[in-house]
Amino acid sequence: MKKITLPTTIGALLLFAFAMGACGAPAAAPIANAPAETTGLVWPKPENLFVGFSQADLKSTWRTVESDDMKATAKQLGYKYADTNAEGDTAKQLSDIESLIAQGVNALVIVPIDADAIQPALDNAKAKGIPVVLKARGSNGKPGVDYVSAVMSDFVYEGYVACNYIADQAKEKGIKKIRIIMIQGVIGGTDVRDRGAGCEKAAGERGNFEFVATQSADWSRSKAQELIQNLIQSTNKGFDAIYAQNDEMALGATLALQQAGMSVGKDVILVGVDGMKEAMDAVKAGTLSATVTCTPKYAALVFQAIADGMAGKPVEVTILNKDVLVTPETVEKYYDLSF
């Protein structure tokens, strides 16, 4: 397999990632924190690198684009690469990682399904001296000890920005108490936990939120549609806003509202997260109030962390990316960031 010069290629990919923004805006520099203190790891030489990627699932466009980006970046860099799809099953993810290790991978990139359930895989990799970089989701293990680095979005910030926007829109409409529904993704992921915490932080600061319901729709458009249909009936349309933790669920909520004769903007403020093209089109059309970008295309940042480790350079334990709020006023400006 033809090798490509490491610094030049990753540098070019990083320029692209930073220009696009790893979550929709110019990517933030790594946050101030200590480099990883992981001991006993054996970093391979670049020419011997074999990366194993454990994907959580491929149920959404976001995850599919993420996997395609990882594979394409590894190919461009000339690295040996293997990936798996856990299909949302924590037991299968542990088995997948064992399989990747058996294949001889010497670096692992993992999207954990569950922040606690992933720990045995981290322990297994650490015992074998295999460096682990977490991607898109974190774990409850010790940063810099149980894994080298976590490269992901600032999920708390995403939820905070989304629910602050809801509060601003509610104020403009003269709503004093905001009756809000929060639609969660798959429970157990740090993205679900932190996007929820961000919204709750905004709600606490504003002091006028009433959470009518906080329920999971498993990142699914159809499940979110069904959930909102049920809540429309059970609450007798008694809510002012919906915060969906991804765009797929926000688009499902839109369908339920339309079927009930409710309008986004007039009757309900609806905000999602991800910055999907379909979501940005919905913002343009007025069927979605806003979305917060979170592009899945930042494999270059992951491979840069691995490159730094192989070069003996310090690797930050947390590398966060910056997000941007997309509203009817800014959708044209940020439309090219959609996926």
N, C-alpha and C positions, 0 to 999 in steps of 0.2 A: 504494500500500500504506500503510495507516495506521501512523503511527509511535507508539511508546510511549515515555514518558519514560525515558531510559536509566538514570539513577541509581536511580530508584524500582523499576523492574522488575528490574534485575540485583540490587539489594539484596534484594528479596523472594526471588528465586531462590537467592541465596547463603544467606539465612537457612534456606531449605529444605535446601540442600546441607549446611550445617553442622549442622543438626539431625539429618539422616539420617546424616551422616558420609560423606565421599566414598569411603571404603572401609570403611564399616560402623560407625564410631564417630564421635564429634564430630571434625570435620575439624581437622587440625593447621594452625597458622598456617604461612605460608611459612617454610622453613628459612632460617637466617641465611646469606645469601650476597650477592654483589654484584649490583646491577641489571644488566640486559643492556647490553652496550656496543656492540651492533650499530650500525654506521654506514651511511649511504646508503639507509636504508629510508624509504619514503614511506607514512606512516600516512594512510588516507583520513579524511574527515569522517564522523561517524556516519551521516549521512543518505545517504552514498554507499557505505557498506560493502557489499561483496559477498564473502562467505566461501565458500571452497572446502574441502570436507572429503574427504580421501583416506583411506578405510577400508581396513584391511589385508585383511579377509575377513569373511564373514558365516556362518562355519561353526558358530558356537556361539551359544547363547542370550545369552551375555555381549555379544558383538559386535553382535547384533541390537538388544538393548536400548540399547547405547551409541549406535548410529546413530540410533535412534528418538529418543533423548534430545537429541542434537545438533540434529536437524531440528525437533523440537518447541520447543526453546529459541530457535532462530533465528527461528521463526515468531512466537513470543510476543513477541520483541523487535522484530519488524518488519523484520528484515534480509533482504536478498537472499541466497540460499543455493543451493549446488549440491553434490552429493556423488557419489562414485564408490566402487566396490567392486573392489579389486585381486584378489580371489579367491585370495589367498595367493601370487601370482606377482610377484616383485620387478620383472621387466621391465614387466609390466602396470602396476604402481604408478607407475613412472617415466613411462610413457605417459599414465596417468590424470592425473598432475599437470601434464604438458605441456598436456593437453586443458583442464584447469581454468584454467590461465593463459591459454590461447587464448580461453576464454570471457569473460575479463576480470575474474577474481577479483582482489581487491586485499588479501586476507589469506588465508593458508592454515593449515589445521589438519590435521596428518598423524599417522596411526598407522603408524609404520614397520614393515614386515615384517622387515627386516634392518637392523641398526644401521650396517653399512658400505655396503650397496647403495643406501641412500637418499641418499648424499652428492651424487650428480649433481643430484638434484632440489633439494636445499638450495642448491647452487651456482647453479642456474638461477634459483631464486626470488631469491636474494641479488643476482644480477647485474641483475635487473629491479626491485630495490627493494621486493619484496613481503615483508612480515613473515610469519614462520612460527612457529606454536606447535605443538610436538609434544604428542601426547596418548596416554596409557596406555603408551607405550613410548618409549624414548630413542633417541639415535643416538650414534655415536662421534665425531661432529663436535664442534667447540668450542662449548660453551654460551655464549650471549650474543654469538656471532660468526656461527656458521653457522645459528643459529636464535635467536629471541627468548627463548623460555621452554619448559620441559617441565613439563607438568602431569600427574602420575601418582601411582601408589601407591609406597610404600616397599617394593619387591619383596624387598630383602634382609631387611627386618624380617619380612615374611610367612614367608619360608622359615625364618628363625631361630626364630620363635614356633612354627611347625608342628613343627620337629624337636626343639625343647626339650620340647614336649608329649609327643612320642613317647618321649623319654628319661625323662621323669617317669613315664609310664605303664609303661615297661619296668622301672623301678626298683621300682614297686609290685608288679609281677609277679615280681620276683626275677631278672630277666634281666640277667646281668652283661655279656655282649657282645651288642650289638644288631645283628643281621644285617638290613640295610635295603635295600629297592629304591627307587630314585628314578625316577619316571616324568616325563620332561621334555615340554615343549611343542615347538613348531617351533624348531629350532636356528637361532640367528642373532638372535633377539629379545633385548632387554635384560631383559625379564621372565623369560625362561628362564635367562639367565645369572645374574641377581641372585637369583632364588628358589633357584637351586642354590647360589649363594655363601652365602646366609643359612643354609641347611641345613648346609652344610659348616662354617660358622663354629660353629654349635651343636655339631656333631659333634666338632670340634676341641677345644672347651672341655670337653665331657663326657669325651672320651677313650676311649669304649668302643663306637664305631660301626664296623661293617664293611660297606662298600657291596658288596653281592652283585651288583648290576647298576644301571647308570645309563643308561637308554635312552629314546629319544623315542617318543611315541605321537601326536605332531602335534596335541595338544589334543583328540583324538578318543576318544569313549567306546568305540566298537567296536574301535579299534586298541589301546586300553589293555586291553580285555578279552582280546584275542588275545595281547598281550604277556605278561600275567600268566598266562594259560593255559600258554604256552610255558615260562615261568620256573618255574611249579609243577612241570612235568615235568622240566625240565633240572636243577633244584636239589633235586628230591625233597622239595618243600615246605620247603626249608632256608632259611627267612627268618622274621623276627619282626615286621617292620614294612614298610609301604609309605607313601611320601610322594609324592603325586601333585600336580603343579604347578597343576592346576585341578580343579574338582569334576567336570566331565564325565569326566575320566580316572579319578578316584577312584570314580565310580559304575560305570564299566566294570570296574574292578578288583574291586568288590564282586560283580559278576555272575560273574566268573571264580572267585572264592573260593567262592561258593555252589555253583557247579557241581562244584567239587572237594571239597565237603563240609567246607570250612574256615569257621570263624566269626570275624567281626570281634570283637575283645575277647578271646575265649578263645584263638584261635590267632594272630591277626594284629592289630596296631595299624595303623589306616588313617586317614590325614589328607589332606584336600584343601584347596584354596584357591578362594575366590570368594564363598561364602555364598549359593549358589543355594537357592531354596525347596526343590527336590527334595533337595538335600544336607542342609539343616536337618531335613527330614522323616526322612532316613536317620539323622541323629544321634539324633533322637527314638526311632526304631525300633531303634537299636542296630546298624545295618548300616554305619555310618560312625562312627569314633571322634570326629572333630572336623573342623572346617573353619575357615579364616581368612577373614573377610569382605573383599570388595573390590567394592563396588558400581560398576556402569558409569555410574551417573547423577550425573555431575558436570560436565555441559556448562556450567553456570552459572559455574564457576571458570575455564573456558577463555575464555568470553566476557567475564568480568571482566578477565582479562589483556589481551584485545584492547581493551576499553574504556579501560583505564589507558594503553595505548600511544597510542590515539587522542587521549587527553586530555593527552599529554605527560608523564605520570607515570612514575616508574621501574617497571620490570617485573622481578620476581625471575626469575633464570634457571632456578630449580628450585622448583616448588611441590609439596610432598609431602602426601599424605593419610594419616590414621591408620587402622590396621586393628584388628580385635578378634578374639580367639580365641573360637570357639563350641564349647562342650563339652556333654555331657548335662546338666551342672549350670547352664549359662548359656543354653541354646538358647531357652527361653521368653522370657528377658529380651531377646534379640537377634533374635527371630523376625521382627519387623516390618521388619528391615533386609534381609530376603531379597528376591530378585527372580525 
